[in-house]
């Protein structure tokens, strides 16, 4: 029986689990606790929902976030009453800012036990403020068909609002009276005879219809002008279709595509003949940047990480079109921006099918020639670096990972080194990131969620890893493999790139914050495989042979002061020595 009639709470909780399953849910992360017992029992007993118990709520939330990033489907996150749900808060913020679907079920005391100093009780209503797409407190469980219909419809509503119109967080607060354990209440036998599951769940479906209107844009006007397409941060459900749509628009307009490393576009390079990956280096030359000013900028999704690119766009102040289905404001530069509320795939499909690609424009050709020159210098320079320079790790990973491998790029220098050096390839590597709030919270746990039931890689700095070492507690339930490439420069390398680095008096203690942790010994404590990387050849060999299960840490020990100086001295040099503009 898919509904558990042992008592009122088990009925209520099993209807929740089954309704979510029929909507399409496949995973629930469960944090231990007493008040959430009915939910734990219902989800753990469901034959089609994978459940993973994770002790640390903060780590659990980021693991759920990682899984939801990977699947595009809501992951359930279950906890007991009190401060447990408060530990989900950093992941809730990231899910909100990154538009990742999460469904949070916080168990609670009933109303009569609130505001009277009953243990483990806080005000959980609207616990996450205005961050959720939708939030509500459900009624106390009742063994009544009418109330079960109310429950079913609210669960369906929660599922749909976690995905449409924009994916995000749902918070359901669920009060339970005792008994919390599945103690049998014989008086419910009569209700069981009246309940017909086939009829009760017949209207619950995983398909949701959304309508889209035809998009009208001045495409003929665009074809008469010079322009660029910026492929910014993106985690599309179908990376290849996304890249093909961009390629179609690029060739139709003869616009170069400036492709962020956190977009899949650099990993489908052959689809885009006008792909530009070295724009950060190119735009560091004032003369080149001035000559490359376009008439139009088409921005797909969020702007790339590059401050150099953002500053250039801000300075040129040209007409900008943002193509993204979300209704957020994607212009932190507050320029002359028109927002088309469409995905790039929908946008391209709305265009006249009889339109033919434009011939290669002189403007696009200049960008392409400059890209070839700069790319050759970057690749050649990095190829011959034998010392353990942290920027080479991102470059080597882009060249070495097996096809379709998911990679999670931690914030701070990891994403920046990827943007500077990630080499275009055709390996269909899938990049993941947490750039919604740009924090280092939950880095390890999120990567484990992405790699669960798969094989994946995490590129991270030492501080981001140490900030979330409780994520290793997940290892016993983790299915799949995660290789962690950790750049250990004993501190926050990103701060070496900022003006505060020139004020040495308090820099090390308050900004770089070196931890001097022996990562090898840390791995030993958690039973995690560990290797120190002593050569690039060793790292390349290990990256090309990703195991199928377990967690391994590959530590690269670097000097952040030397590495920061190398970046400052070389980034602008890669695009120099070009005289055919």
Backbone torsions as a table, in degrees:
resi	resn	phi	psi	omega
1	UNK	NA	128.2	-176.2
2	UNK	-77.3	-17.8	174.8
3	UNK	-109.1	130.2	-174.6
4	UNK	-92.0	108.5	-174.6
5	UNK	-94.5	20.9	-178.3
6	UNK	-65.7	-39.7	173.0
7	UNK	-155.2	178.7	-174.4
8	UNK	-60.5	-43.0	-179.0
9	UNK	-66.4	-38.9	179.9
10	UNK	-68.5	-34.8	174.8
11	UNK	-60.4	-52.9	-176.5
12	UNK	-57.2	-50.6	-175.4
13	UNK	-68.9	-37.6	-179.6
14	UNK	-71.6	-31.4	173.1
15	UNK	-64.5	-39.6	176.7
16	UNK	-60.2	-49.8	-177.1
17	UNK	-63.4	-45.6	-177.4
18	UNK	-67.3	-38.7	178.5
19	UNK	-64.3	-44.3	177.0
20	UNK	-61.2	-41.4	178.2
21	UNK	-58.9	-45.1	-178.5
22	UNK	-69.5	-24.6	173.8
23	UNK	-72.6	-28.5	179.8
24	UNK	134.2	3.0	-178.6
25	UNK	-69.8	137.6	179.7
26	UNK	-122.9	-11.3	-175.9
27	UNK	-145.0	141.8	172.7
28	UNK	-133.8	134.9	176.3
29	UNK	-101.9	125.8	-172.9
30	UNK	-117.1	124.3	174.4
31	UNK	-97.9	139.6	-173.8
32	UNK	-68.4	150.1	178.5
33	UNK	168.0	164.6	-175.4
34	UNK	-85.5	-50.5	-172.9
35	UNK	-63.4	-25.0	-179.9
36	UNK	-88.8	9.9	-177.2
37	UNK	-51.2	-47.3	-179.9
38	UNK	-58.7	-39.9	178.8
39	UNK	-68.4	-43.3	180.0
40	UNK	-58.8	-47.7	-178.9
41	UNK	-62.4	-44.1	-176.5
42	UNK	-64.7	-46.5	-177.9
43	UNK	-73.2	-40.4	-179.6
44	UNK	-64.3	-30.1	-179.5
45	UNK	-88.1	-7.9	-177.0
46	UNK	-74.2	128.4	-173.5
47	UNK	-73.1	-15.3	-174.4
48	UNK	-117.0	5.8	176.1
49	UNK	-115.9	118.3	176.9
50	UNK	-72.9	130.4	179.5
51	UNK	-118.9	137.7	179.3
52	UNK	-128.8	119.2	175.8
53	UNK	-81.9	128.9	178.6
54	UNK	-132.0	124.9	-171.4
55	UNK	-70.1	-45.5	-175.6
56	UNK	-83.5	114.2	-175.1
57	UNK	-61.8	-37.7	-179.7
58	UNK	-64.4	-45.2	177.7
59	UNK	-65.3	-40.3	179.5
60	UNK	-59.3	-42.2	-178.1
61	UNK	-64.5	-39.7	179.7
62	UNK	-74.4	-31.1	173.6
63	UNK	-62.8	-44.9	177.4
64	UNK	-61.7	-39.1	177.9
65	UNK	-61.5	-44.3	179.3
66	UNK	-62.6	-43.0	179.5
67	UNK	-63.9	-41.6	179.6
68	UNK	-66.9	-35.5	174.8
69	UNK	-59.0	-42.6	-175.0
70	UNK	-69.6	-44.8	-173.1
71	UNK	-90.8	-24.4	-173.2
72	UNK	76.4	3.7	179.8
73	UNK	-110.6	151.9	179.5
74	UNK	-64.4	136.7	170.6
75	UNK	-103.1	135.6	177.0
76	UNK	-81.8	144.7	-178.9
77	UNK	-132.3	115.5	-170.0
78	UNK	-118.0	134.5	176.6
79	UNK	-147.9	169.8	179.7
80	UNK	-83.6	-173.6	-177.9
81	UNK	-81.3	172.2	178.6
82	UNK	87.8	-144.8	-174.4
83	UNK	-76.7	-5.3	-177.7
84	UNK	-53.8	-50.0	-178.4
85	UNK	-65.1	-26.3	179.6
86	UNK	-64.8	-27.3	179.1
87	UNK	-72.7	-11.9	175.1
88	UNK	-78.2	-12.1	-166.0
89	UNK	-56.3	-47.3	179.9
90	UNK	-58.6	-39.7	178.8
91	UNK	-69.7	-33.8	176.4
92	UNK	-61.9	-43.2	178.3
93	UNK	-60.9	-46.9	-179.5
94	UNK	-63.6	-41.7	178.6
95	UNK	-62.7	-40.5	177.5
96	UNK	-62.3	-49.5	-175.4
97	UNK	-72.4	-26.8	-178.9
98	UNK	-98.4	-1.7	-179.0
99	UNK	57.8	53.8	178.3
100	UNK	-108.3	131.2	-177.0
101	UNK	-77.7	120.8	174.0
102	UNK	-132.3	140.2	175.4
103	UNK	-118.8	111.8	-175.4
104	UNK	-100.9	126.7	177.6
105	UNK	-115.6	104.1	178.5
106	UNK	-100.4	121.0	174.0
107	UNK	-73.3	152.5	-176.6
108	UNK	-146.6	162.6	172.1
109	UNK	-73.7	155.2	174.4
110	UNK	-69.8	167.9	-172.9
111	UNK	-57.4	-36.1	-175.9
112	UNK	-69.2	-13.1	179.2
113	UNK	-104.1	9.3	179.1
114	UNK	-99.9	153.3	176.7
115	UNK	58.8	31.7	177.6
116	UNK	-141.6	22.1	178.0
117	UNK	63.4	30.4	169.0
118	UNK	-69.9	146.4	-174.8
119	UNK	-64.2	150.3	174.4
120	UNK	54.4	44.5	-177.5
121	UNK	-132.9	123.8	172.4
122	UNK	-132.7	174.6	176.5
123	UNK	-79.5	107.0	-176.3
124	UNK	-99.8	-4.7	179.2
125	UNK	-71.2	128.7	-176.1
126	UNK	55.7	41.0	-178.6
127	UNK	-58.1	-31.8	-176.0
128	UNK	-104.4	23.1	174.1
129	UNK	59.1	-131.9	-177.6
130	UNK	-97.3	15.8	-177.0
131	UNK	-74.1	-38.1	-176.9
132	UNK	-69.5	150.5	169.2
133	UNK	-62.3	-36.8	-179.6
134	UNK	-157.1	145.7	179.4
135	UNK	-150.5	144.7	175.7
136	UNK	-160.8	162.3	171.3
137	UNK	-103.8	124.2	179.1
138	UNK	-77.6	159.5	178.4
139	UNK	-67.2	161.0	172.8
140	UNK	-62.4	142.3	-179.4
141	UNK	-56.0	136.7	174.5
142	UNK	-135.5	142.0	178.6
143	UNK	-87.5	73.5	-174.8
144	UNK	-145.0	132.4	-176.7
145	UNK	-59.5	-41.3	179.3
146	UNK	-61.2	-41.5	178.9
147	UNK	-71.3	-31.2	176.2
148	UNK	-67.9	-34.5	174.6
149	UNK	-65.1	-41.0	175.0
150	UNK	-57.8	-44.7	-179.1
151	UNK	-63.2	-48.5	-178.7
152	UNK	-56.6	-45.6	-177.2
153	UNK	-67.9	-33.4	176.8
154	UNK	-69.5	-34.4	178.0
155	UNK	-68.8	-41.6	175.5
156	UNK	-60.9	-42.6	178.1
157	UNK	-60.6	-42.3	179.2
158	UNK	-61.1	-45.3	179.9
159	UNK	-60.2	-49.2	-176.1
160	UNK	-65.9	-40.0	-178.1
161	UNK	-75.2	-15.6	173.8
162	UNK	-74.6	-16.5	-175.3
163	UNK	-115.6	-32.4	-172.3
164	UNK	-133.2	144.9	-0.9
165	UNK	-76.2	-19.2	178.5
166	UNK	-128.6	130.1	178.6
167	UNK	-59.4	146.3	179.8
168	UNK	-177.9	-160.0	-171.5
169	UNK	-95.1	138.7	170.6
170	UNK	-118.4	135.7	176.9
171	UNK	-123.0	118.6	173.7
172	UNK	-112.9	122.1	176.4
173	UNK	-97.9	126.0	-171.7
174	UNK	-122.4	104.4	176.2
175	UNK	-77.3	141.3	177.0
176	UNK	-132.6	134.6	167.7
177	UNK	-92.2	161.3	174.8
178	UNK	-71.8	152.0	9.7
179	UNK	-82.1	136.4	179.2
180	UNK	-85.6	-32.8	176.6
181	UNK	-74.1	160.7	-177.3
182	UNK	-77.4	56.2	178.2
183	UNK	-74.7	134.5	-174.2
184	UNK	-72.6	132.5	172.1
185	UNK	-112.0	100.5	-173.2
186	UNK	-57.0	-28.9	-175.9
187	UNK	-66.0	-9.8	-179.4
188	UNK	-87.9	-0.7	-178.3
189	UNK	-60.6	-35.7	-178.3
190	UNK	-67.4	-39.1	178.0
191	UNK	-62.3	-37.7	-179.4
192	UNK	-59.9	-37.3	-179.4
193	UNK	-70.3	-24.4	-178.8
194	UNK	-88.7	-13.8	-173.0
195	UNK	-88.6	121.5	177.4
196	UNK	-114.0	103.9	-173.6
197	UNK	-59.8	-40.3	-178.4
198	UNK	-57.5	-43.0	179.3
199	UNK	-74.8	-41.0	-175.6
200	UNK	-61.6	-41.4	-176.1
201	UNK	-99.0	8.5	-172.5
202	UNK	-62.5	-29.9	-177.2
203	UNK	-91.3	-1.0	-179.6
204	UNK	-86.9	122.9	-177.2
205	UNK	-140.2	156.4	179.6
206	UNK	-88.3	-5.7	-178.4
207	UNK	-93.2	131.9	177.6
208	UNK	-127.2	126.7	-177.6
209	UNK	-89.8	131.4	173.8
210	UNK	-128.5	139.4	-177.0
211	UNK	-100.9	151.8	176.1
212	UNK	-137.6	142.1	-178.6
213	UNK	-97.0	161.9	179.5
214	UNK	-66.3	140.9	-175.8
215	UNK	-103.0	128.6	179.8
216	UNK	-112.6	121.3	179.8
217	UNK	-137.5	158.8	-178.6
218	UNK	-81.2	63.1	-172.9
219	UNK	-63.0	-37.1	179.2
220	UNK	-65.3	-36.7	177.6
221	UNK	-65.9	-40.9	178.4
222	UNK	-60.9	-38.8	-175.6
223	UNK	-68.5	-14.0	179.9
224	UNK	-95.5	1.6	-174.5
225	UNK	-124.2	166.6	172.6
226	UNK	-87.8	145.9	-178.9
227	UNK	-163.7	168.6	175.3
228	UNK	-129.0	152.7	171.8
229	UNK	-111.3	126.0	177.9
230	UNK	-103.7	112.7	176.1
231	UNK	-92.5	96.0	-174.7
232	UNK	-86.9	-155.3	-177.3
233	UNK	-59.5	128.3	-178.0
234	UNK	-156.2	138.0	172.9
235	UNK	-128.9	67.3	-176.6
236	UNK	-68.3	152.4	178.7
237	UNK	-65.4	-36.2	179.2
238	UNK	-121.8	90.5	-175.4
239	UNK	-57.6	-37.8	-177.5
240	UNK	-67.9	-43.7	177.9
241	UNK	-62.9	-37.6	177.6
242	UNK	-61.9	-47.7	-178.7
243	UNK	-68.5	-35.2	177.5
244	UNK	-65.8	-39.2	178.7
245	UNK	-64.4	-41.6	177.5
246	UNK	-63.3	-43.2	179.7
247	UNK	-61.4	-40.6	178.8
248	UNK	-60.4	-47.5	-178.6
249	UNK	-66.3	-40.0	179.8
250	UNK	-61.1	-46.0	-179.8
251	UNK	-72.7	-32.8	177.6
252	UNK	-62.8	-39.3	-175.5
253	UNK	-99.2	-14.0	-169.4
254	UNK	57.4	48.3	176.7
255	UNK	-107.0	130.3	172.7
256	UNK	-66.4	153.5	-179.1
257	UNK	-111.6	112.2	176.2
258	UNK	-85.3	105.5	-169.5
259	UNK	-103.4	115.1	176.2
260	UNK	-65.7	145.9	178.7
261	UNK	-66.7	-21.8	178.3
262	UNK	-87.2	9.1	169.6
263	UNK	-105.5	151.3	178.5
264	UNK	-70.4	-7.0	-168.6
265	UNK	-61.6	-32.9	179.4
266	UNK	-70.9	-15.9	-178.5
267	UNK	-99.6	5.2	172.6
268	UNK	-129.1	48.9	-167.0
269	UNK	-60.7	-36.0	-176.5
270	UNK	-65.9	-21.5	179.7
271	UNK	-72.9	-23.7	-173.3
272	UNK	-120.9	94.2	-177.7
273	UNK	-67.0	-18.4	-178.6
274	UNK	-107.4	31.1	-178.4
275	UNK	-73.5	132.3	177.9
276	UNK	-118.2	116.4	-178.6
277	UNK	-109.0	-10.8	-172.9
278	UNK	-109.9	24.9	-174.9
279	UNK	-59.8	-32.9	-179.1
280	UNK	-61.9	-43.4	178.2
281	UNK	-69.4	-43.7	-177.8
282	UNK	-59.0	-44.6	-174.0
283	UNK	-78.1	0.7	175.4
284	UNK	-79.1	-6.9	176.6
285	UNK	-100.9	114.7	-174.0
286	UNK	-58.3	-40.0	-178.0
287	UNK	-65.4	-45.4	179.4
288	UNK	-65.9	-44.9	-179.0
289	UNK	-58.6	-37.7	-179.8
290	UNK	-69.3	-39.1	-177.7
291	UNK	-76.6	-16.6	-179.0
292	UNK	-96.1	11.9	-179.4
293	UNK	-65.1	125.8	-179.9
294	UNK	-92.4	174.3	171.9
295	UNK	-84.4	-31.7	-173.1
296	UNK	-138.3	143.4	170.8
297	UNK	-119.8	126.4	173.2
298	UNK	-107.7	117.9	-174.9
299	UNK	-108.4	123.8	178.0
300	UNK	-101.8	111.9	-179.1
301	UNK	72.4	-150.5	-177.6
302	UNK	-78.4	155.1	177.3
303	UNK	-63.8	148.9	175.1
304	UNK	-60.9	168.8	-177.8
305	UNK	-67.0	-30.3	-171.5
306	UNK	-55.2	116.5	174.7
307	UNK	-66.7	-31.0	-180.0
308	UNK	-62.5	-45.5	178.7
309	UNK	-65.9	-43.6	-180.0
310	UNK	-61.2	-42.8	-179.7
311	UNK	-65.1	-40.2	178.9
312	UNK	-62.8	-45.2	178.3
313	UNK	-62.3	-41.3	178.9
314	UNK	-63.1	-39.4	-177.0
315	UNK	-71.9	-37.6	-174.8
316	UNK	-79.6	-27.7	173.8
317	UNK	49.0	57.6	177.4
318	UNK	-104.9	170.4	178.8
319	UNK	-59.4	131.1	-176.6
320	UNK	-130.5	132.7	177.4
321	UNK	-113.5	126.8	177.5
322	UNK	-104.5	124.3	177.5
323	UNK	-110.2	109.8	179.3
324	UNK	-162.9	137.1	-176.0
325	UNK	-72.8	-17.6	-179.1
326	UNK	-76.9	160.7	-176.8
327	UNK	-101.6	15.4	177.2
328	UNK	-73.3	164.0	172.9
329	UNK	-87.0	113.3	-177.0
330	UNK	-103.0	25.6	179.7
331	UNK	-124.8	82.3	177.2
332	UNK	-68.5	-11.2	179.1
333	UNK	-89.6	-9.8	177.0
334	UNK	55.4	48.4	-179.0
335	UNK	-95.0	-162.7	178.5
336	UNK	-83.0	86.5	-169.1
337	UNK	-117.9	134.9	172.3
338	UNK	-114.9	127.5	-175.9
339	UNK	-102.5	119.7	173.0
340	UNK	-97.7	114.7	-175.6
341	UNK	-82.1	78.3	-177.8
342	UNK	-155.5	152.4	168.6
343	UNK	-76.2	159.9	178.7
344	UNK	-64.5	-32.5	178.0
345	UNK	-65.3	-45.8	177.5
346	UNK	-63.9	-40.2	-178.6
347	UNK	-60.6	-48.6	-179.0
348	UNK	-64.8	-39.2	-179.4
349	UNK	-67.5	-20.0	179.9
350	UNK	-82.7	-11.5	-177.2
351	UNK	-78.0	158.5	178.9
352	UNK	-61.0	122.5	-177.0
353	UNK	-68.0	-13.2	-179.6
354	UNK	-86.8	-5.1	179.8
355	UNK	-67.6	136.7	-179.2
356	UNK	-106.6	152.6	178.2
357	UNK	-59.8	146.1	176.2
358	UNK	-77.3	155.1	172.5
359	UNK	-70.2	156.4	-177.0
360	UNK	-60.9	120.8	179.8
361	UNK	-80.0	157.1	177.6
362	UNK	-62.5	-36.8	-180.0
363	UNK	-63.6	-46.9	179.9
364	UNK	-65.7	-37.3	179.5
365	UNK	-63.9	-39.4	178.8
366	UNK	-62.1	-43.2	177.8
367	UNK	-61.7	-44.8	-176.6
368	UNK	-64.4	-40.4	178.8
369	UNK	-67.3	-39.2	179.3
370	UNK	-67.0	-38.8	176.5
371	UNK	-60.5	-47.1	-178.1
372	UNK	-60.4	-42.8	179.7
373	UNK	-63.7	-48.7	-175.9
374	UNK	-70.5	-40.7	179.7
375	UNK	-60.8	-40.9	180.0
376	UNK	-63.5	-40.8	-179.6
377	UNK	-69.0	-41.5	178.9
378	UNK	-63.1	-49.8	-177.8
379	UNK	-62.5	-42.1	179.9
380	UNK	-64.6	-42.1	-178.8
381	UNK	-65.9	-47.4	-178.0
382	UNK	-67.6	-33.1	-179.1
383	UNK	-58.4	-38.0	-174.3
384	UNK	-93.8	3.1	176.4
385	UNK	-78.4	118.5	178.7
386	UNK	-95.7	-27.3	179.6
387	UNK	-69.8	158.3	-177.5
388	UNK	-82.2	77.5	176.1
389	UNK	-89.5	129.2	-170.4
390	UNK	-62.2	-32.5	-179.2
391	UNK	-63.8	-27.3	-178.8
392	UNK	-69.8	-23.7	-179.4
393	UNK	-60.9	-46.7	179.7
394	UNK	-62.7	-42.2	179.3
395	UNK	-62.4	-45.3	-178.4
396	UNK	-67.7	-38.5	177.7
397	UNK	-60.4	-42.1	-178.9
398	UNK	-63.4	-25.5	-178.6
399	UNK	-92.6	-17.5	-165.8
400	UNK	-113.5	-23.5	-174.1
401	UNK	-65.5	141.8	173.5
402	UNK	-60.6	154.0	-177.5
403	UNK	-55.1	140.5	175.4
404	UNK	68.5	9.8	-179.9
405	UNK	-66.4	128.3	173.5
406	UNK	-72.4	138.2	175.0
407	UNK	-131.1	132.6	175.5
408	UNK	-102.8	123.6	-178.9
409	UNK	-103.1	115.6	-179.0
410	UNK	-68.3	162.5	-179.2
411	UNK	-76.0	-179.2	-175.8
412	UNK	72.5	-124.8	-171.7
413	UNK	-76.9	-23.1	-178.7
414	UNK	-60.8	-48.2	-179.8
415	UNK	-69.7	-33.5	-179.5
416	UNK	-70.1	-41.7	176.8
417	UNK	-64.3	-33.9	175.3
418	UNK	-65.4	-43.2	-180.0
419	UNK	-64.9	-39.4	179.8
420	UNK	-68.1	-41.3	-162.8
421	UNK	-123.8	-9.4	-176.6
422	UNK	-58.9	119.5	-173.3
423	UNK	-83.2	132.0	174.5
424	UNK	-56.6	140.3	-176.6
425	UNK	-152.7	179.4	178.9
426	UNK	-123.5	32.3	-174.8
427	UNK	-92.2	2.1	176.9
428	UNK	53.8	34.9	175.9
429	UNK	-65.7	140.6	-176.8
430	UNK	-105.5	110.8	179.3
431	UNK	-87.1	139.7	175.0
432	UNK	-127.1	157.1	-174.1
433	UNK	-164.3	166.6	174.6
434	UNK	-125.7	73.1	-178.1
435	UNK	-99.1	10.4	177.1
436	UNK	-63.3	-52.5	176.9
437	UNK	-112.6	-3.9	173.8
438	UNK	62.6	24.1	-179.1
439	UNK	-90.2	172.0	176.1
440	UNK	-99.5	5.6	179.5
441	UNK	-58.2	136.4	168.8
442	UNK	62.5	26.4	-176.2
443	UNK	-59.3	-51.1	-178.3
444	UNK	-65.5	-45.3	-177.5
445	UNK	-63.8	-39.4	178.2
446	UNK	-63.5	-44.1	179.5
447	UNK	-63.0	-37.7	177.1
448	UNK	-64.7	-38.3	176.8
449	UNK	-63.2	-38.7	178.7
450	UNK	-67.7	-40.2	-175.3
451	UNK	-84.3	-10.2	-178.0
452	UNK	-57.9	130.1	-176.6
453	UNK	62.7	27.2	179.7
454	UNK	-155.6	-171.2	172.3
455	UNK	-120.8	132.8	-177.7
456	UNK	-146.0	173.3	-178.8
457	UNK	-132.3	142.9	173.2
458	UNK	-120.0	126.1	170.6
459	UNK	-106.4	119.5	-173.2
460	UNK	-146.5	159.9	170.0
461	UNK	-88.3	170.9	-176.5
462	UNK	-66.8	-40.4	-177.2
463	UNK	-67.1	-40.5	178.8
464	UNK	-62.9	-38.6	178.3
465	UNK	-68.4	-46.8	-177.7
466	UNK	-65.0	-27.3	-179.9
467	UNK	-66.1	-17.9	-173.0
468	UNK	-135.4	35.1	-176.9
469	UNK	-65.6	-18.9	174.1
470	UNK	-61.6	-17.1	175.9
471	UNK	-59.7	-26.9	178.5
472	UNK	-64.3	-19.8	178.1
473	UNK	-65.4	-17.5	178.9
474	UNK	-74.5	-16.1	-168.0
475	UNK	-55.1	-32.5	-177.2
476	UNK	-65.8	-30.5	-178.9
477	UNK	-101.6	-3.7	-176.4
478	UNK	-74.4	129.0	177.6
479	UNK	-115.5	119.9	-176.9
480	UNK	126.8	-156.6	179.6
481	UNK	-142.2	141.2	172.5
482	UNK	-131.2	121.1	170.2
483	UNK	-96.2	124.2	-179.8
484	UNK	-106.1	114.2	173.9
485	UNK	-97.0	107.5	-176.3
486	UNK	-108.1	123.3	175.0
487	UNK	-86.7	106.2	-177.7
488	UNK	-100.0	98.7	174.6
489	UNK	-112.8	22.0	174.7
490	UNK	53.0	54.8	176.2
491	UNK	146.6	-173.6	-178.4
492	UNK	-88.1	95.2	-177.4
493	UNK	-62.4	-27.2	-178.9
494	UNK	-60.8	-32.7	-177.5
495	UNK	-71.2	-21.5	176.3
496	UNK	-65.4	-21.0	-178.2
497	UNK	-89.8	-5.0	-174.7
498	UNK	-103.7	159.3	-178.4
499	UNK	-56.8	-27.0	-177.7
500	UNK	-62.9	-20.5	179.8
501	UNK	-63.6	-22.2	179.8
502	UNK	-77.6	-10.3	-179.0
503	UNK	-106.1	84.4	-166.1
504	UNK	-72.8	-16.6	-172.4
505	UNK	-55.3	-47.5	-177.5
506	UNK	-117.4	6.3	-172.5
507	UNK	-61.4	-51.8	-175.7
508	UNK	-61.2	-44.1	-173.0
509	UNK	-74.7	-39.0	-170.5
510	UNK	-106.4	-14.8	-178.6
511	UNK	-118.9	-56.0	178.4
512	UNK	-67.3	-33.9	177.5
513	UNK	42.2	61.2	178.3
514	UNK	-61.6	138.3	-177.0
515	UNK	-106.6	-23.6	177.0
516	UNK	53.3	38.7	178.3
517	UNK	-86.6	137.4	174.6
518	UNK	-81.5	100.1	-174.7
519	UNK	-66.2	-32.0	176.4
520	UNK	-60.4	-44.7	178.5
521	UNK	-68.5	-35.5	176.7
522	UNK	-60.4	-44.2	178.3
523	UNK	-63.5	-36.6	179.1
524	UNK	-62.1	-40.7	179.3
525	UNK	-60.1	-40.6	-177.6
526	UNK	-90.1	-1.1	-179.0
527	UNK	70.0	34.7	-177.5
528	UNK	-105.2	136.6	178.5
529	UNK	-61.6	141.5	-176.2
530	UNK	-141.6	140.5	172.3
531	UNK	-142.1	140.5	171.0
532	UNK	-88.8	131.5	178.8
533	UNK	-88.1	123.4	-179.3
534	UNK	-112.1	-10.8	178.5
535	UNK	-152.6	156.0	178.0
536	UNK	-68.0	-30.9	177.9
537	UNK	-63.7	-39.7	178.0
538	UNK	-63.3	-45.9	-179.7
539	UNK	-62.9	-44.1	-179.4
540	UNK	-60.4	-41.6	-179.9
541	UNK	-63.8	-41.6	-179.2
542	UNK	-70.0	-35.1	179.7
543	UNK	-71.0	-32.6	-179.8
544	UNK	-76.3	-12.8	-179.6
545	UNK	-125.0	79.2	-179.7
546	UNK	-81.8	123.4	178.8
547	UNK	-63.9	171.6	-179.3
548	UNK	-95.8	-15.5	-179.4
549	UNK	-150.7	161.0	177.9
550	UNK	93.6	-179.8	178.2
551	UNK	-126.6	134.2	174.9
552	UNK	-134.7	146.0	179.9
553	UNK	-113.9	126.4	176.1
554	UNK	-113.3	110.9	-174.0
555	UNK	-99.0	126.9	174.7
556	UNK	-111.1	115.6	-178.0
557	UNK	-91.7	120.7	-175.9
558	UNK	-127.0	171.6	176.1
559	UNK	-111.7	110.2	-172.8
560	UNK	-67.4	-31.6	179.5
561	UNK	-67.5	-44.6	178.3
562	UNK	-65.9	-41.7	-178.4
563	UNK	-65.9	-39.9	178.4
564	UNK	-64.9	-40.9	178.4
565	UNK	-64.2	-38.9	178.5
566	UNK	-60.7	-44.9	179.2
567	UNK	-60.9	-48.4	-177.6
568	UNK	-61.5	-34.2	-176.7
569	UNK	-82.5	-23.6	-169.3
570	UNK	-113.4	-25.8	-173.4
571	UNK	-56.4	-42.1	-178.4
572	UNK	-78.7	-19.2	-177.4
573	UNK	-75.9	-25.4	-175.2
574	UNK	-62.6	-29.9	-177.1
575	UNK	-101.2	10.5	-179.6
576	UNK	-85.4	170.9	176.2
577	UNK	77.8	31.0	-177.8
578	UNK	-121.9	124.6	-168.5
579	UNK	-125.1	15.0	-175.0
580	UNK	-104.5	22.4	178.9
581	UNK	-74.8	NA	NA
